[in-house]
């Protein structure tokens, strides 16, 4: 007999491995029938089935429960009718409380209507925005709506500066539902959907090839692809065969296709090299890693033939959805019976016969707004729709997808994912991506467009005219008949153009001007117009212009006349008349102040009236050449003289410098100073034939048309200016700055430019409206202008060297006379110092002679008395001795001591050591004795 313990062990192992996984759960739990409609013939369907089964097991194995989901799987076989039939079967025969699925939007569209009819929640991962939970109250979208990714796609387009997009989508509600959203969001990013290509879901390779051939005829090279994986696999394989997966092309794929790249075969992944895609981002977690291990083991066991399939976000959403549903059923409970069946007799359809669900309304209330933390991250259902968070940007490189960055509504594009609690760090990572391998294994970002020449040449119109051939000169090859233009404009264009061969076509502009040339561009005769074309408001309405390649503005050129250097009064020119008068007045005033300060104490400033008046002028004017020899006695005088000598030094230095400039520099002066002189004198003004200047001057009421004359060549300009208005010519030329520079480079010594310079847009190249060439050529023009060596070499080759003509900018070498404003501060200092010294002297003089002011004499007698005292010579020596003698007493007269004479033969220089500041004690009853002058 066998060992009974051994037998029990075998039975235990049998029960563990052979019994259904749900066996052993709460047998008293009420069964809740839930239908699951999946395309079990697809990888996604099989992934979701395994995830749903594991979700039910995980939910009921970790908690106490009173209900239990019993799933009823149905295979919709990727067919719309099969999906609808499966849903009706589940409702009719199994009386399900809810239905998970179908997968595809086109399948879910009809099933959702059934759910609304019978009030059964339809929880589907259908992503098309054409079906909305707002329109179907029993529809729960358990995946991110495909419209939510459009902002991420638009951000990528904006980051790389692409302007035109081709949208390629499958001919279903799933594909077309994205059209309005991607159009609007791209417009917000300053881009547009220039073309749409619709691919049938059952399109053959030949049909796909025909559609791709059409795409090669348009210039846009950025394609956004939105289709299911099966169709995308065929599409990209054909695109690779057509040579459209190489250099210069950009392919962006939308979710859900990006999320299912793992299910693609190796040949498809090889064909999709360089593709960029966006997909829902799933944050890493320990729980997720553990589930992936268990899922992989379970899936391999259930599907041993699918060894390459990996878990994706759709499976995780299915797991989280069944978890939310199980929780809602546990809260809402299970009703019996499940449906309120119709009791009416007669001809009833299956839907009418099954009635409406009794548990549906309460169940949908629990699910429609729900928030939880699932395997996929934040599982937030709001108003029946799963809310998106962040998208991951991936790059197909090799046979796998490589993450290169992220996009979120808060941070935009960033290299690292920023959680909600790190949103402040967005600015540090914004607009950065890891290196991307583009189609053709290129590392340089494609520009996103190409001219679809298909072996043809770019037709470029060039103006043909008589003059100003330095900009454009048209010549024809006698042997081939080809137009071979040369000039500044042509050199600039050929330095910025690298998009293929060019065929030039010349148009005579003598009659219609450049407006006719732009009109032919609009009519399609040219692909571009190259020449000295000025950008104007009217022309910009018909064509798009590049960035100007020359300086902009309209200036005025006038003849110059030699400055008359041989002038007998040129020595007066360095200073203005007002400054001369001011200097003279200060000379006299300073001399007078010095005489007042020195008259009583300095014999050099005494004597007959004529001699004293002469001394006033002599002393101050002699400081010009520092020839004064008179000694000064007073400190006040010394202060005034020091300040005045400094003033004289500055004035003489400035005068000498300006006079030297006038005598040595060749002077040129314009005959006309500004446009007001032209208008006031009724002068004639010239302009270039065919130029917009005539319209510019008359439209802005600067000059009347009757005073304008047109000329075609540089020589005609020169002859007309030489003759002048009086001789049938003109007195000025108004033209754009590039032409003015050319004229001045050839006749620098005869003409100059005067102000003002009227702003214009400069010379540029014209392209048809909406041409992407405008941006590219403009960018290269900016690069050329920054390459100063090359641009200077081109300009010097055709327009000459601007350094050889210093008058080209209107900078005439005319030395201006110095005016009083230049020395205003200097005169203030001199005037204040002299006046202050005079005020101190007068105050002290009145204080010393206050007995005169205190007397009872009349005002006239007081003034005469003060005048007599002032005219007397002050004995400085005796005054000093009296103040130094302590035994003299208070009433000692200043005249008690004989006057001490200062010998004149002691040469003490300009300043004497004697001071006149000694305090003299004056008797109240007796005035001081002074000697008369």
C-alpha positions in Angstrom: 0.0 0.0 0.0 1.2 3.5 -0.9 2.3 5.9 1.8 -0.8 8.1 2.6 1.4 11.2 3.2 2.9 10.8 -0.3 -0.6 10.6 -1.7 -1.8 13.8 0.1 1.3 15.7 -1.2 0.4 14.7 -4.8 -3.2 15.8 -4.3 -2.0 19.2 -2.9 0.2 19.8 -5.9 -2.5 18.9 -8.3 -4.9 21.4 -6.7 -2.3 24.2 -6.8 -1.5 23.8 -10.5 -4.6 22.4 -12.1 -7.5 24.3 -10.3 -8.7 27.6 -11.8 -7.0 30.6 -10.3 -10.3 32.0 -9.0 -11.0 28.8 -7.1 -10.5 29.4 -3.4 -11.9 33.0 -3.4 -15.0 33.9 -1.4 -17.6 31.5 -2.6 -20.4 33.6 -1.2 -19.5 36.6 -3.2 -22.1 37.7 -5.8 -21.0 37.1 -9.3 -20.9 40.3 -11.5 -20.9 39.5 -15.1 -18.6 41.7 -17.2 -18.2 41.4 -20.9 -14.8 41.9 -22.6 -14.8 42.5 -26.4 -11.2 42.3 -27.8 -9.6 41.7 -31.1 -8.0 38.5 -29.9 -6.3 38.0 -33.3 -4.1 41.0 -32.6 -1.2 41.5 -30.2 -3.0 44.2 -28.4 -6.0 42.1 -27.8 -4.0 39.3 -26.4 -2.0 41.7 -24.2 -5.2 43.2 -22.8 -6.8 39.8 -22.1 -3.9 38.7 -20.0 -3.8 42.1 -18.2 -7.6 42.0 -17.5 -7.3 38.5 -16.1 -4.4 39.4 -13.8 -6.2 42.5 -12.7 -9.2 40.5 -11.5 -7.0 38.1 -9.7 -4.9 40.8 -8.0 -8.0 42.8 -6.9 -9.8 40.0 -5.2 -6.7 38.4 -3.7 -5.8 41.4 -1.6 -9.1 42.4 0.1 -12.4 41.4 1.6 -15.2 41.6 -0.9 -18.9 40.9 -1.4 -18.9 40.9 -5.2 -16.7 39.3 -7.8 -16.3 40.0 -11.5 -16.8 37.1 -13.8 -15.3 38.1 -17.2 -16.9 36.9 -20.4 -14.4 37.3 -23.3 -15.5 37.7 -26.9 -13.4 37.9 -30.0 -14.4 40.7 -32.3 -11.9 39.6 -35.0 -11.0 43.2 -35.9 -14.4 43.6 -37.4 -17.1 46.2 -36.7 -20.0 43.9 -37.2 -18.4 41.2 -35.1 -17.8 43.7 -32.3 -21.4 44.8 -32.3 -22.6 41.2 -32.4 -20.4 40.2 -29.5 -21.8 43.2 -27.4 -25.4 42.2 -28.1 -24.7 38.5 -27.3 -23.1 39.6 -23.9 -26.1 41.8 -23.0 -28.7 39.3 -24.1 -27.3 36.0 -22.9 -25.0 37.0 -20.0 -26.7 40.1 -18.8 -23.4 41.8 -18.2 -23.2 44.9 -15.9 -20.5 46.6 -18.1 -18.5 45.9 -21.3 -14.7 46.4 -21.6 -13.9 47.3 -25.2 -14.0 47.2 -28.1 -10.4 48.3 -28.9 -10.9 50.3 -32.1 -12.7 53.5 -32.4 -14.7 52.4 -35.5 -15.9 49.3 -33.5 -16.7 51.3 -30.4 -18.8 53.8 -32.2 -21.8 51.4 -32.7 -21.3 49.6 -29.4 -21.4 52.9 -27.5 -24.9 53.5 -29.0 -26.0 50.1 -27.7 -24.7 50.9 -24.2 -26.6 54.2 -24.2 -29.7 52.3 -25.2 -29.6 49.7 -22.5 -27.8 51.9 -19.9 -24.7 49.7 -19.6 -21.3 51.3 -19.2 -19.0 50.8 -22.2 -15.4 51.2 -21.0 -13.3 51.4 -24.2 -9.8 52.4 -25.1 -11.1 54.0 -28.3 -9.0 57.2 -28.8 -10.7 59.0 -31.7 -12.1 62.4 -30.7 -15.0 61.8 -33.0 -16.6 59.8 -30.3 -16.9 61.7 -27.0 -18.2 60.9 -23.5 -19.9 64.2 -23.6 -22.3 62.9 -26.2 -22.7 59.4 -24.7 -23.4 59.3 -21.0 -22.6 55.6 -20.7 -19.2 55.8 -22.5 -16.0 55.8 -20.5 -12.8 56.4 -22.4 -10.1 54.3 -20.7 -7.3 55.7 -22.8 -6.0 59.2 -23.6 -7.9 60.9 -26.4 -5.7 61.2 -29.5 -6.4 64.9 -29.6 -4.4 65.3 -26.4 -1.1 64.5 -28.2 -1.5 67.3 -30.8 0.0 69.9 -28.6 3.1 67.7 -28.1 3.4 67.2 -31.9 3.0 71.0 -32.5 5.7 71.7 -29.9 8.1 69.5 -31.7 7.3 71.2 -35.0 7.8 74.6 -33.4 11.0 73.6 -31.7 12.7 72.7 -35.0 11.2 75.6 -37.0 9.2 73.7 -39.5 6.5 75.7 -41.3 4.6 73.2 -43.4 3.3 69.8 -42.4 1.8 67.0 -44.4 -0.8 65.0 -42.5 -1.1 61.3 -43.5 -3.9 59.4 -41.9 -6.0 56.3 -42.5 -9.5 56.6 -44.0 -11.4 55.9 -40.8 -13.0 57.8 -38.0 -9.9 57.1 -36.0 -7.7 58.7 -38.5 -9.9 61.7 -39.6 -10.8 62.6 -36.1 -7.4 64.2 -35.5 -7.6 66.5 -38.6 -9.3 69.6 -37.0 -7.2 69.4 -33.9 -3.8 69.2 -35.5 -4.7 72.0 -37.9 -5.6 74.4 -35.2 -2.6 73.6 -32.9 -0.1 73.8 -35.7 -1.4 77.3 -36.6 -0.8 78.3 -33.0 2.8 77.2 -33.5 3.1 79.3 -36.7 2.9 76.2 -38.9 0.2 74.9 -41.2 -1.0 71.6 -42.6 -0.3 72.3 -46.3 -1.5 68.9 -47.5 -3.5 65.9 -46.4 -3.1 62.4 -47.6 -5.7 59.8 -46.9 -4.7 56.1 -47.0 -7.4 53.4 -47.1 -7.2 50.9 -44.3 -7.1 48.1 -46.9 -4.8 49.9 -49.4 -2.4 47.8 -51.4 1.3 48.6 -51.8 0.7 50.0 -55.3 -2.0 52.3 -54.0 0.3 53.5 -51.2 3.1 54.0 -53.7 0.9 56.2 -55.8 0.0 58.4 -52.8 3.7 58.7 -51.9 4.6 59.7 -55.4 2.1 62.6 -55.1 3.9 63.7 -51.9 7.2 64.0 -53.7 5.6 66.7 -55.9 5.1 69.1 -53.0 7.8 71.0 -51.2 7.0 70.1 -47.6 9.1 67.2 -46.2 7.6 66.9 -42.7 5.0 64.2 -42.4 2.8 63.4 -39.4 1.4 59.8 -39.7 -1.7 58.7 -37.8 -2.8 55.1 -38.5 -3.0 51.7 -37.0 0.1 49.5 -36.8 -0.9 47.0 -39.6 -1.4 49.8 -42.1 1.6 51.7 -40.8 3.8 48.7 -41.4 2.9 48.5 -45.0 3.1 52.2 -45.4 6.7 52.7 -44.1 8.0 49.7 -46.0 6.8 51.3 -49.3 8.1 54.7 -48.2 11.5 53.2 -47.8 11.4 51.6 -51.2 10.3 55.0 -52.7 13.4 56.7 -51.2 11.4 58.8 -48.8 13.1 57.6 -45.6 16.4 59.2 -46.4 18.2 62.6 -45.9 16.0 65.7 -45.8 12.8 63.9 -44.7 11.0 64.1 -41.3 8.5 61.6 -40.1 6.4 62.0 -36.9 4.1 59.3 -35.8 1.2 59.7 -33.4 0.1 57.6 -30.5 -1.2 54.8 -30.4 1.1 53.7 -33.2 4.2 54.8 -31.1 3.0 52.8 -28.1 2.8 49.7 -30.3 6.3 49.9 -31.9 7.3 46.9 -29.8 4.8 44.8 -31.7 6.3 45.8 -35.1 8.3 43.2 -37.1 12.0 43.8 -37.6 11.6 44.7 -41.3 9.2 47.5 -40.4 11.5 48.8 -37.6 14.3 48.9 -40.1 12.2 50.9 -42.5 11.2 53.4 -39.8 14.8 54.5 -39.0 14.9 58.1 -37.9 11.2 58.4 -37.1 10.1 60.5 -34.2 7.1 59.6 -32.1 5.1 60.6 -29.1 3.4 58.2 -26.7 1.9 58.2 -23.2 4.5 58.3 -20.5 4.4 55.6 -17.8 6.4 56.4 -14.7 8.6 53.7 -13.3 7.6 52.0 -10.0 8.4 48.9 -8.0 4.9 47.7 -8.4 5.1 48.1 -12.2 8.4 46.2 -12.5 7.0 43.4 -10.4 3.9 43.2 -12.5 5.9 43.2 -15.7 7.8 40.1 -14.5 4.6 38.3 -13.7 2.9 39.4 -16.9 5.7 38.3 -19.1 5.7 34.8 -17.5 1.9 34.5 -17.8 1.8 35.8 -21.3 4.5 33.5 -22.6 2.6 30.6 -21.1 -0.7 31.6 -22.7 0.9 32.7 -26.1 4.1 30.7 -26.5 4.4 31.7 -30.2 4.7 35.4 -29.3 8.1 35.6 -27.7 8.9 39.2 -28.8 5.8 40.9 -27.5 6.2 43.3 -24.7 3.8 44.9 -22.3 2.5 48.4 -23.4 0.5 51.2 -22.0 -2.8 49.9 -23.5 -2.4 46.8 -21.5 -1.8 48.8 -18.4 -4.8 50.9 -19.0 -6.9 47.7 -19.4 -5.5 46.5 -16.0 -6.3 49.8 -14.3 -9.8 50.0 -15.9 -10.9 46.6 -14.7 -9.6 47.5 -11.2 -11.7 50.7 -11.2 -14.7 48.7 -12.5 -14.3 46.0 -9.8 -14.1 48.7 -7.1 -17.2 50.4 -8.5 -19.2 47.2 -8.6 -18.2 46.5 -5.0 -19.6 49.9 -4.0 -22.7 49.9 -6.2 -23.5 46.2 -5.6 -25.2 43.7 -7.9 -28.9 43.9 -8.5 -31.2 41.0 -9.2 -32.6 40.9 -11.8 -29.9 42.7 -13.8 -32.2 44.1 -16.4 -35.7 45.7 -16.4 -37.0 43.7 -19.3 -39.9 45.0 -21.5 -43.2 43.3 -20.9 -44.8 44.6 -24.1 -45.6 42.0 -26.6 -45.4 42.2 -30.4 -42.5 42.5 -32.7 -39.5 43.4 -30.4 -35.9 43.6 -31.5 -33.2 42.0 -29.4 -32.3 45.4 -27.8 -35.9 46.2 -27.0 -36.5 42.8 -25.6 -33.6 42.9 -23.2 -34.7 46.2 -21.5 -32.4 48.4 -19.5 -29.8 47.7 -16.9 -30.8 48.4 -13.3 -27.3 48.7 -12.0 -26.0 50.8 -14.9 -26.9 54.3 -13.6 -25.4 53.8 -10.2 -22.3 52.1 -11.6 -21.6 54.8 -14.1 -21.9 57.3 -11.3 -18.9 55.7 -9.5 -16.7 55.4 -12.7 -17.4 58.6 -14.6 -15.3 60.7 -12.1 -12.6 58.7 -10.4 -9.1 59.2 -9.3 -6.6 56.5 -8.3 -3.0 55.5 -8.6 -2.6 52.7 -11.0 0.1 50.8 -12.8 0.0 53.3 -15.6 0.5 56.2 -13.2 -2.2 58.7 -12.2 -5.5 57.1 -13.4 -7.7 60.1 -13.4 -11.1 59.8 -15.1 -13.0 63.1 -15.3 -16.4 63.4 -17.0 -16.0 59.9 -18.4 -12.6 60.5 -20.0 -9.1 59.4 -18.8 -7.0 62.6 -18.4 -3.6 62.8 -20.0 -0.4 63.8 -18.2 2.9 63.7 -20.0 4.1 62.4 -23.3 7.4 60.7 -24.0 9.2 61.6 -27.2 11.0 58.6 -28.8 13.3 58.1 -31.8 13.5 54.9 -33.8 17.1 53.9 -34.0 18.2 50.4 -34.9 15.4 48.0 -34.0 14.2 49.8 -31.0 12.8 53.1 -29.8 15.1 55.4 -27.8 13.6 58.1 -25.5 14.9 61.5 -26.3 12.7 63.8 -24.2 9.3 64.5 -22.8 6.4 66.9 -23.2 4.0 68.1 -20.6 1.5 70.9 -20.6 3.3 72.6 -17.7 6.9 72.3 -18.9 6.6 71.9 -22.6 9.5 70.0 -24.2 12.2 68.9 -21.7 15.0 66.4 -21.6 14.0 64.9 -18.2 10.5 64.3 -16.9 9.5 66.8 -14.3 7.0 65.5 -11.7 4.3 67.9 -10.5 6.3 68.7 -7.4 9.3 69.8 -9.5 7.6 72.1 -11.9 9.8 75.0 -10.9 12.7 73.3 -12.5 11.1 73.4 -15.9 13.0 76.4 -17.1 16.3 74.6 -16.6 15.4 71.7 -19.0 13.1 73.5 -21.4 13.5 73.0 -25.1 16.3 70.4 -24.7 16.3 66.9 -26.2 18.8 64.2 -26.4 20.6 63.7 -29.7 18.3 62.5 -32.5 19.1 60.3 -35.4 17.1 61.6 -38.4 16.2 59.6 -41.5 19.3 58.8 -43.6 21.3 58.5 -40.3 21.7 62.3 -40.3 22.5 64.2 -37.1 21.6 67.7 -38.5 18.0 68.7 -38.2 16.3 68.6 -41.6 15.0 72.0 -42.8 11.6 70.4 -43.6 11.2 71.3 -47.2 12.7 70.9 -50.6 12.0 72.5 -54.0 10.3 69.8 -56.0 12.3 70.6 -59.2 12.3 67.0 -60.3 15.3 67.6 -62.5 14.1 71.0 -63.6 15.9 74.4 -63.1 14.7 77.2 -60.9 13.4 80.0 -63.1 14.7 83.3 -61.8 13.6 86.6 -63.3 16.2 89.4 -63.4 15.7 93.1 -64.4 17.3 94.4 -67.6 18.0 98.1 -67.7 20.5 100.6 -69.0 22.1 102.0 -65.9 23.4 100.9 -62.6 24.9 97.7 -64.0 26.9 97.3 -60.8 23.8 95.8 -59.3 22.5 93.7 -62.2 24.0 93.6 -65.7 22.3 91.2 -68.1 24.4 89.6 -70.9 23.4 86.8 -73.3 25.7 84.0 -74.4 25.7 84.2 -78.2 26.3 80.4 -78.6 23.8 79.0 -76.1 21.4 81.9 -75.8 21.5 81.6 -72.0 21.1 84.8 -69.9 24.2 85.3 -67.8 23.7 88.2 -65.3 26.4 89.7 -63.2 26.5 92.3 -60.4 26.2 92.8 -56.7 22.7 91.3 -56.5 23.7 88.2 -58.5 26.8 87.6 -56.4 24.7 87.8 -53.2 22.1 85.4 -54.5 24.5 82.8 -55.8 26.3 82.9 -52.4 23.0 82.1 -50.5 21.4 79.7 -53.1 22.3 76.0 -52.9 19.0 74.2 -53.9 19.8 73.2 -57.4 20.4 74.6 -60.9 19.1 78.1 -61.8 17.9 79.4 -65.2 17.9 83.2 -65.4 15.2 85.0 -67.5 15.6 88.7 -68.2 12.8 91.2 -68.3 13.1 94.8 -69.6 12.0 97.1 -66.8 12.5 100.4 -68.6 8.7 100.7 -69.2 6.8 99.1 -66.4 9.4 99.2 -63.7 10.0 96.6 -61.1 6.3 96.3 -60.3 5.8 94.5 -63.6 8.6 92.1 -62.7 6.8 91.3 -59.4 3.5 90.8 -61.3 5.1 88.2 -63.6 6.2 86.4 -60.5 2.6 86.3 -59.3 1.5 85.0 -62.7 3.9 82.1 -62.3 6.4 83.0 -65.0 9.2 82.8 -62.5 10.0 80.9 -59.3 11.9 83.9 -57.9 12.9 87.4 -58.8 16.5 88.5 -58.1 17.9 92.0 -58.5 18.0 95.4 -56.9 14.3 95.2 -55.9 13.1 97.5 -53.2 10.6 96.0 -50.7 7.5 98.2 -50.6 4.1 97.7 -48.9 2.3 97.3 -52.3 4.8 94.7 -53.5 4.7 92.7 -50.3 0.9 92.2 -50.9 1.8 90.2 -54.1 5.0 88.4 -53.1 7.1 87.4 -50.1 10.5 89.1 -49.7 13.7 87.9 -48.1 15.7 89.8 -45.5 17.3 92.9 -47.2 20.8 92.3 -48.3 21.8 96.0 -48.4 21.4 98.9 -46.1 18.0 100.6 -46.2 16.9 104.2 -46.5 16.4 107.0 -49.0 19.0 109.8 -48.9 19.7 113.1 -50.6 22.9 113.9 -52.7 23.9 117.5 -53.4 27.0 119.2 -55.0 29.6 120.5 -52.7 31.5 123.8 -53.0 35.1 124.4 -51.8 35.4 126.4 -48.6 37.0 129.8 -49.1 40.2 129.4 -47.1 41.7 132.7 -48.4 39.8 135.0 -46.2 41.3 138.2 -44.6 39.1 137.8 -41.6 39.6 134.0 -41.1 41.3 134.7 -37.7 37.9 135.8 -36.5 36.2 132.5 -37.6 37.2 130.2 -34.7 34.9 132.1 -32.3 31.4 133.4 -32.9 30.6 137.1 -32.6 28.7 136.6 -29.4 31.7 134.8 -27.9 34.1 137.6 -29.0 31.8 140.2 -27.3 31.5 138.2 -24.1 35.3 137.8 -23.9 35.8 141.5 -24.4 33.3 142.4 -21.7 35.0 140.0 -19.3 38.4 141.5 -20.1 37.1 145.0 -19.2 35.2 143.8 -16.1 38.2 141.8 -14.7 40.5 144.8 -15.3 38.1 147.1 -13.5 37.9 144.7 -10.5 41.7 144.4 -10.3 42.1 148.2 -10.4 39.6 148.6 -7.6 41.4 146.1 -5.5 44.8 147.6 -6.1 44.2 151.3 -6.4 44.7 152.3 -2.7 47.6 150.0 -2.0 49.6 149.8 -5.3 51.3 152.8 -6.8 51.3 151.0 -10.2 47.5 151.5 -10.3 47.6 155.2 -9.3 48.3 158.3 -11.2 46.3 160.5 -13.6 42.9 159.3 -14.7 44.0 158.5 -18.2 46.8 156.4 -16.9 44.5 154.5 -14.6 42.0 153.8 -17.4 44.8 152.5 -19.6 46.0 150.3 -16.7 42.5 148.7 -16.5 42.7 147.6 -20.2 46.4 146.9 -20.2 46.5 144.6 -17.2 43.6 142.4 -18.3 44.4 142.2 -22.0 48.1 141.7 -21.4 47.2 138.4 -19.7 46.5 137.0 -23.2 50.2 136.7 -23.8 51.1 136.8 -20.1 53.1 140.1 -20.7 51.9 141.9 -17.5 54.7 142.9 -15.1 52.8 144.9 -12.5 53.0 143.5 -8.9 49.8 143.0 -7.1 49.5 143.6 -3.3 46.1 142.3 -2.2 45.3 138.6 -1.7 41.9 139.3 -3.3 43.6 140.5 -6.4 45.8 137.4 -6.5 42.7 135.2 -6.3 41.0 137.1 -9.2 44.2 137.0 -11.3 44.7 133.3 -10.8 41.2 132.5 -11.9 41.4 134.9 -14.9 44.7 133.5 -16.1 43.2 130.0 -16.1 40.2 131.3 -18.2 42.6 133.0 -20.6 44.6 129.8 -21.0 41.5 127.8 -21.9 40.3 130.4 -24.3 43.6 130.8 -26.1 44.1 127.0 -26.4 40.6 126.5 -27.9 41.1 129.4 -30.3 44.4 128.1 -31.5 43.1 124.6 -32.0 40.1 125.7 -34.0 42.1 128.2 -36.1 44.6 125.5 -36.9 41.9 123.1 -38.0 40.4 125.8 -40.3 43.7 126.5 -41.9 45.0 123.0 -42.4 41.9 120.8 -43.1 40.4 120.9 -46.6 37.0 122.3 -46.1 33.9 121.2 -48.2 30.5 122.6 -47.8 27.2 121.6 -49.4 25.5 124.0 -51.7 22.2 122.9 -50.1 21.8 122.1 -46.4 18.5 120.2 -46.3 15.4 119.4 -48.3 13.7 122.6 -47.0 16.2 124.6 -49.1 15.2 122.6 -52.2 11.5 123.3 -51.6 12.0 127.0 -50.7 14.2 127.7 -53.7 12.1 125.7 -56.1 15.0 123.5 -57.2 14.7 120.5 -59.4 15.4 117.1 -58.0 16.4 113.9 -59.8 15.5 110.3 -59.2 16.1 106.9 -60.8 13.9 105.7 -63.6 11.6 102.9 -62.6 12.3 103.5 -58.9 9.6 103.8 -56.2 11.1 107.1 -55.1 8.8 109.2 -57.3 5.7 107.7 -55.6 7.4 107.9 -52.3 8.1 111.7 -52.6 4.7 112.6 -54.0 2.6 110.4 -51.9 4.3 111.7 -48.7 4.0 115.3 -50.0 7.7 115.8 -49.8 8.0 117.3 -53.3 5.6 118.0 -56.1 5.8 115.9 -59.3 6.6 119.0 -61.4 10.0 119.5 -59.7 11.1 115.9 -60.3 13.2 114.6 -63.2 14.1 110.9 -63.8 17.4 109.6 -65.0 18.6 106.1 -65.9 22.3 106.0 -65.6 25.0 107.2 -63.2 26.5 109.5 -65.9 23.2 111.2 -66.4 23.0 111.8 -62.6 26.5 113.4 -62.7 25.8 115.6 -65.7 22.5 116.8 -64.3 24.0 117.7 -61.0 27.0 119.4 -62.6 24.6 121.7 -64.6 22.3 122.6 -61.7 18.7 123.7 -61.9 19.7 127.0 -63.5 21.2 125.2 -66.5 18.5 122.7 -67.1 19.8 120.1 -64.6 19.0 119.4 -61.0 20.2 120.6 -57.6 19.9 117.3 -55.8 19.3 113.5 -56.2 17.0 111.6 -54.0 17.5 107.8 -54.2 18.2 104.7 -52.1 21.4 104.5 -50.1 23.1 101.7 -52.2 22.8 103.9 -55.4 24.0 106.9 -53.5 27.0 105.0 -52.2 27.8 104.1 -55.8 27.6 107.7 -57.0 29.7 109.0 -54.2 32.4 106.3 -54.7 32.9 107.6 -58.3 32.5 111.3 -57.6 33.5 111.7 -54.0 35.0 115.2 -54.3 32.0 116.7 -56.1 29.0 115.5 -54.1 28.0 114.7 -50.6 24.9 113.3 -48.8 22.8 115.4 -46.5 19.9 114.6 -44.2 17.4 113.5 -43.4 17.6 109.8 -44.4 14.1 108.5 -44.9 13.6 104.9 -43.7 12.8 102.2 -46.2 13.0 98.4 -46.3 16.1 98.0 -48.5 16.8 95.7 -51.5 15.8 92.0 -51.3 14.8 89.0 -53.4 11.1 88.1 -54.1 9.4 84.7 -54.0 5.8 83.6 -54.5 3.5 84.0 -51.5 3.9 81.2 -48.9 7.2 80.0 -50.3 9.4 78.3 -47.6 12.4 79.5 -49.6 11.9 83.0 -48.0 12.9 81.8 -44.5 15.8 79.7 -45.7 17.3 82.4 -48.0 16.7 85.1 -45.4 18.6 83.0 -42.9 21.5 82.6 -45.3 21.5 86.3 -46.1 21.9 87.1 -42.4 24.8 84.6 -42.2 26.4 86.3 -45.3 26.1 89.7 -43.7 27.7 88.4 -40.5 30.6 87.1 -42.6 31.9 90.6 -42.9 35.0 89.6 -44.9 33.0 88.0 -47.7 30.3 90.7 -47.8 32.8 93.5 -47.8 34.7 91.8 -50.6 31.5 91.6 -52.7 30.5 95.2 -52.0 34.0 96.5 -52.7 34.1 94.6 -55.9 31.0 96.3 -57.3 30.5 99.5 -55.4 34.0 100.5 -54.5 35.7 101.0 -51.1 33.6 103.3 -48.8 36.7 104.2 -46.9 38.1 106.1 -49.9 35.2 108.6 -49.6 34.8 110.1 -46.2 31.9 112.3 -47.4 29.8 109.3 -48.3 27.9 109.5 -45.0 27.5 113.2 -45.3 30.2 113.8 -42.7 31.6 117.1 -44.1 34.9 118.2 -42.6 33.8 121.6 -41.6 35.1 123.0 -38.4 32.4 124.9 -36.6 33.0 128.2 -34.8 33.1 128.0 -31.0 30.1 129.7 -29.4 29.4 131.0 -25.9 27.7 127.7 -24.9 31.1 126.0 -25.0 32.5 128.2 -22.3 29.4 129.1 -20.3 30.7 127.4 -17.1 34.1 129.0 -17.5 32.6 132.5 -17.6 30.4 131.8 -14.6 33.5 130.8 -12.6 35.3 134.0 -13.7 32.4 136.3 -13.1 31.6 134.8 -9.7 35.2 135.0 -8.4 35.7 138.6 -9.6 32.3 139.7 -8.2 33.0 137.9 -4.9 36.4 139.6 -4.5 34.8 143.0 -5.3 32.0 142.5 -2.7 34.5 141.5 0.0 36.6 144.6 -0.7 33.6 147.0 -0.6 32.3 145.4 2.6 35.7 145.9 4.3 36.1 149.4 2.9 32.7 150.5 4.3 33.5 148.8 7.6 36.8 150.7 7.9 35.0 154.0 7.1 31.8 153.5 9.0 32.2 156.8 10.8 31.5 158.5 7.5 28.3 156.5 7.2 27.4 157.3 10.8 27.9 161.1 10.4 25.0 163.5 10.1 26.1 164.6 6.6 23.8 164.3 3.6 23.9 161.2 1.4 25.7 163.1 -1.3 28.3 164.4 1.1 28.8 160.8 2.5 29.4 159.4 -1.0 31.8 162.2 -1.9 33.6 161.6 1.4 33.9 157.9 0.7 35.1 158.7 -2.8 37.8 161.0 -1.5 39.0 158.4 1.0 39.1 155.8 -1.8 41.2 158.0 -4.0 43.8 158.5 -1.3 46.7 156.1 -1.1 46.6 153.9 2.0 49.7 153.8 4.2 49.9 150.1 4.8 53.2 150.2 6.8 52.1 152.7 9.4 48.8 151.0 9.8 50.5 147.8 10.5 52.8 149.3 13.1 50.0 151.1 14.9 48.0 147.8 15.2 51.2 146.1 16.5 52.0 148.8 19.2 50.2 147.9 22.4 50.9 151.3 24.1 49.1 153.4 21.5 45.7 153.1 22.9 42.4 153.0 21.3 42.3 156.5 20.0 45.6 156.5 18.0 45.2 157.9 14.6 46.3 156.0 11.5 48.3 159.2 10.4 50.3 159.4 13.6 53.2 157.6 12.0 54.9 158.7 8.9 54.1 156.7 5.8 56.5 154.0 4.8 57.3 154.0 1.1 57.8 150.6 -0.6 60.9 150.8 -2.8 60.0 150.2 -6.4 63.4 148.8 -7.3 62.7 145.6 -5.4 61.7 143.2 -8.0 59.4 140.8 -6.2 57.6 139.4 -9.3 54.0 139.7 -10.0 52.8 139.2 -6.5 54.2 141.3 -3.6 54.6 140.0 0.0 52.9 143.2 1.4 49.3 142.8 2.4 46.6 145.3 2.7 44.6 143.4 5.3 46.1 145.1 8.5 43.4 146.3 10.8 43.6 150.1 11.3 42.1 151.6 14.6 40.3 154.8 13.8 39.5 157.5 16.3 35.8 158.2 16.6 36.5 162.0 16.7 39.3 162.1 14.1 39.4 160.5 10.7 42.5 158.7 9.6 45.1 160.7 7.7 45.8 159.6 4.2 47.8 161.1 1.4 46.0 162.3 -1.7 46.6 160.6 -4.9 
